[in-house]
């Protein structure tokens, strides 16, 4: 029965946190555009595919014309050599 002295205040505290989070979300506009994100995925936007920043920087300096540059090739070669040495 004494556990109720812990659980009731704990439950009320969690309820207060939930209400505070809901009020914060309403005040900061989290519920303004409910349909926008759901409809956004339905429409095809023709954006050009872009490389990540690191891959873009290394691809400018590669001589072999590979997409990821020489750093990617070197790391994959060292991984292949390291697989046999693990025994």
C-alpha positions as CSV (number, residue, x, y, z in Angstrom):
1,X,0.0,0.0,0.0
2,X,2.9,2.3,0.6
3,X,4.0,1.9,-3.0
4,X,1.0,4.2,-3.9
5,X,2.8,7.0,-2.1
6,X,5.5,6.7,-4.8
7,X,3.5,5.8,-7.9
8,X,0.8,8.5,-7.6
9,X,3.2,11.4,-7.5
10,X,5.3,9.8,-10.2
11,X,2.3,9.4,-12.4
12,X,1.2,13.0,-11.8
13,X,4.8,14.1,-12.6
14,X,4.8,12.2,-15.9
15,X,1.4,13.6,-16.8
16,X,2.7,17.1,-16.1
17,X,5.7,16.5,-18.4
18,X,3.4,15.2,-21.2
19,X,1.1,18.2,-20.9
20,X,4.1,20.5,-21.0
21,X,5.5,18.8,-24.1
22,X,2.1,19.0,-25.8
23,X,1.8,22.8,-25.0
24,X,5.3,23.4,-26.3
25,X,4.5,21.5,-29.5
26,X,1.4,23.6,-30.1
27,X,3.1,26.9,-29.4
28,X,6.0,26.1,-31.7
29,X,3.8,25.2,-34.7
30,X,4.3,21.4,-34.7
31,X,0.7,20.9,-35.8
32,X,0.4,23.6,-38.4
33,X,0.8,21.5,-41.6
34,X,-0.5,18.0,-41.0
35,X,-1.0,17.1,-44.6
36,X,2.1,18.6,-46.1
37,X,4.6,15.9,-45.2
38,X,2.3,13.2,-46.2
39,X,1.6,14.7,-49.6
40,X,5.2,15.6,-50.2
41,X,6.3,12.0,-50.8
42,X,3.6,11.6,-53.4
43,X,4.9,14.3,-55.7
44,X,8.0,13.5,-57.8
45,X,10.6,16.3,-57.6
46,X,13.3,16.0,-60.2
47,X,16.3,16.9,-58.2
48,X,19.7,16.0,-59.4
49,X,21.4,13.3,-57.4
50,X,24.3,14.8,-55.4
51,X,27.2,13.1,-53.8
52,X,28.1,13.6,-50.2
53,X,30.5,16.4,-49.5
54,X,33.5,14.2,-48.9
55,X,32.9,12.1,-52.0
56,X,32.5,15.3,-54.1
57,X,35.8,16.7,-52.9
58,X,37.7,13.5,-53.6
59,X,36.2,13.0,-57.0
60,X,37.5,16.3,-58.3
61,X,41.1,15.1,-57.8
62,X,40.8,11.6,-59.1
63,X,42.7,10.8,-62.3
64,X,40.9,7.6,-63.2
65,X,37.5,9.2,-63.4
66,X,36.1,7.0,-60.6
67,X,33.2,8.5,-58.7
68,X,34.8,8.1,-55.2
69,X,38.4,9.0,-56.0
70,X,41.5,7.2,-55.1
71,X,40.9,7.2,-51.3
72,X,38.0,4.7,-51.7
73,X,40.1,2.4,-53.9
74,X,43.0,2.4,-51.5
75,X,40.8,1.6,-48.5
76,X,39.2,-1.3,-50.2
77,X,42.5,-2.7,-51.3
78,X,43.8,-2.5,-47.7
79,X,40.7,-4.2,-46.5
80,X,41.1,-7.1,-48.9
81,X,44.7,-7.5,-47.8
82,X,43.8,-7.4,-44.1
83,X,41.2,-10.2,-44.4
84,X,43.9,-12.8,-44.9
85,X,46.0,-11.6,-42.0
86,X,43.3,-12.0,-39.4
87,X,43.9,-15.7,-38.7
